[in-house]
Amino acid sequence: MSWTRRLLSLLPVVLAVLAAALLTAPGAQAHEERPVTFPDGSGSVPRHRAGEPDLLVCKTDRADFERRIAAFPAGLKARNRELFARCGRSGHRHLQQAVDAVDRPGMNIAILPGLYEEEPSLPAPTGACASLKAPTSSFGYQILSYEQQAQCPHNQNLVAILGKKDLQIEGTGASRLDVVVDAKYAKLNAIRADRSDGIYFRNFTAQRTTFNSLYVLAADGFVIDDVLTRWNDEYGFLTFASDHGLYKNCESYGNGDSGIYPGSASDINDGHGYEVPRYSIEITGCRSHHNMVGYSGTAGDSVWAHDNEFDHNMGGASMDSAFPGHPGLPQNHAKFERNLIHDNNEDYYRYVADGTCAKPPAERGYENGVVCPQISMPPGSGIITAGGNWNLYEDNWIYGHERTGFYLNAVPAFIRGESAWSEQTDTSHHNRYANNRLGTDKAGNPRPNRTDVWWDGQGRGNCWQDDTGASSPRALPACGAARGEVSGATARLVGEPVKLAQLLVCADYSVQARRLPAGCDWYGARGLERVEVQIALAASLLLALVGTALWWRRLRGRRLAAAALVTGLAGLALDVAGATLALAPTYVPALALLLTGAWWTATGLLLRPARPVFAWTTVTLGLLTLLDAFDKAVLMIPGIPLSPAWLRLLLGVVWVLWAVVAAGTRPAPATPAPPAGTPAEEVPA
């Protein structure tokens, strides 16, 4: 069996260890919901209806109403006064009452300016609703079936819209802030629309929940139009297992996960390449800011996000395959174009560290800018793809990030609960990053990202535009003019070992337990605190010790050997220095590998006469190290399933053990030459 086949045979073991470590890291689940299936796709995106409302919702305080409409344009003010008079005679005082009065498809509910706290829905459940039997999520809430939601609609929801078809709910104010639905942190969801095809939301605000403000589940057809959501433990907008959806002109901020979350969007494009028949959800004209992340989507499949702004979050946008229980995994076919993604550098982990996020939600200060991050993620990043395929990122403005513009890593299928070996490397393929404006704002002003790309190296068919700046790795496969054209394409089964170690360490985050992983720079670790630096330092010290001992016992007194050792020690020192600069990639790591590879190669050649097998192993290790330097700094070598770093690591473990034995064994004394004329039979063998 060849060395390549032996090393490849270890791949399942590597993946198993990786998956086990990630699975045992007690991170939060992105979203836990009852098992659902995608709609059949026969629906359509609903259209706004401008006719007279069928049902009205208003409060009875005339003075408060007049104060709220005082600055309205004359025509709109008159219209609201007319509706207020009508509502006083035949309207409802709470939105839930109007929803309950809906008795046919195609009805319109108009909500007049006011604050709607839905007092009848606020009390804690009693009777049978207080003792429902259902699984409990990692956050402590029950995962109720649809039937249980219908039985007890206000266990979790301030307003529950269950099974209503083609319903339109619209505020009548001059702006979305004129109508506010406020859950006061007493419910998981402010408004939940469940199995309500054709739902249309327009012109209001929903806020202050322990999960999310506006939740659309299992809908074939929905529109979220000019709606604001804010100040939630998890999401502003959450749409799940839905099709024919449209978000437009929306805004969200102050959320512990994301402002906009089209999770498990209908997986209609699985099996296609870059060209697809249609997208299941469109997001346009929205702004999501001051959240943990502006946009996210576990299994955010077939989503078209264009002409939005994601700014001043910890991360701009994220899609992933990292959480089980989401139909449509692995994530695929998102398209991001013409979005402004900038300055996503907020540090909200500090509120976890100082205990703010351990307080009851109403006492945390969400209204004053506090955000409690629910999952682990690399802050200072523009677009994060954690295990996605066939995504298009084109013509976006990506600038002002303190970590990286684009972040891409693979996620083994173990993480989503898939055990088949054939599926373990099925993410992070065919992601195209092309024609984006990197490090420059729309006005042409320079606003550089610290790096433009961070990639763990796994996957096939990924490519980047050729004007990317500093990146890790330094050399990247380049996109051709046509989609699918890649210059220098790679197809690696596993990412870089040190980067995988970093991801493993950083995954061990829990907002509930106030656990911020030590060693991870995502949470503020610097210098020797960082796991990358610790790995580099430990490895360099070990290699320096073993290499020096080997030179002392086997090659002492030979000038070339001493020069090789000095070169190697310099390379090991530079390796540690390079690890400290990982957030701003330089050529230092490659130079370190170059010097270390030269040391091993020269040492191996000098050892040939005494220990030929060990010598050639040392030469092989040196050549692999030189190859790794080339791979990282000049060109990612195509056609190999593993990075040279993996081969170097595996062979390096063998070499250290062998070198210890070689250094600890006394050299055999030289045999003196026999006197001249000694018969051959008397010469010792």
ABEGO torsion letter per residue (X at the ends): XBAAAAAAAAAAAAAAAAAAAAAABBBBBABBBBBBBBBAGABBBBBBBABBBABBBBBABAAAAAAAAAABBAAAAAAAAAAAAAAAAABBABAAAAAAABABBGBBBBBBBEBBAGAAAABBBBEAAAABBBBBBAAGBBBBBAAAAAABAAAABABBBBGBBGBBBBBABABAAABBBBAGGABABABBBBGBBGBBBBGBBBBGBABBABBBBGBBEBBBBGBBBBGBABBABBBBGBBGBBBBGBBBBGBABBABBBBGBBBAABGBBABBABBABBBBGBBBBGBABABBBBGBBGBBBBGBBBBGBABABBBBAABBGBBGOBBBGBBBBGBBBBGBABBAAAAAAAGAAABBAAAAGAAAGBBBBABBBBBGBABBBBGBBGBBBBGBBBBGBAABABBBBBBBAAAAGBABAAAAAABGBGBBBBGBBBGBBAAGBBBBBABABBBAGBEBGBBBBAABBBBOBABBBBBBABBGBBBGBBBBABBBAAAAAAAAAAABBBAAAGBBBBGBAAAGBBEAABAAAAAAAAAAAAAAAAAAAAAAAAABGBAAAAAAAAAAAAAAAAAAAAAAAAABBBAAAAAAAAAAAAAAAAAAAAAAAABAAAAAAAAAAAAAAAAAAAAAAABBBBGBABBAAAAAAAAAAAAAAAAAAAAABBBBBBBBBBBBGBBAAABBX
